[in-house]
């Protein structure tokens, strides 16, 4: 587990932060070792610059797993960005309740609520990608540069484009099933350290052997 005082993984550069140690909004949860890199803005301002239309009135949450890599400019767009499509007009009358003498307790009727955004573990989200409300991204998925993710992404699937569509799976079904069962990201840090070489080598048999021996 990362110490709460450790914000920057690399002392020589401050464009990359461990997200869990800079996020203060209780409606945002980030797992261990997940990082965000920003070479344009201060990465410590992630929840202000990158988590948008995220208002407490909706009760929606951003949940990000462990060991995720989030590139510069990635945006998470929440429910208040979704002007109500059931209405005959997209104009958000309830939002301007004073102007139109509307009840303040119906303010959230100005938009459609599609739910939380959930990002699994070991997910890589590329430069300036956008993830919309209600989307779940599975473990091990990759989101391409400037993709707009409007639908759920299956584990270990690469998606790209506008709107994002599957390009291919990263591994065969047997390997994906093994990785989802092993859940190496939940292992103790010393076991993960022991496993780095086999993880980087793509050695699923070696990773399984470490699990049998140590976990």
Secondary structure, DSSP 8 states (H G I E B T S, - for coil): ---TT---SSTT--SEEEGGGT---TTEEE-TT-EEE-SSS-GGGHHHHTEES--GGG---EEE-SS-EE-TT-EEE-GGGSB-SSSS--S-GGGGTTTTT--GGGGGGGB-----EEE-SS-EE-TT-EEETT-EE-TT-EE-TT-EE-S-B-TTEEEETBTTEEEEESS-HHHHHHHHHH-GGGS-HHHHHHHHHHHHTT-HHHHHHHHHHH-
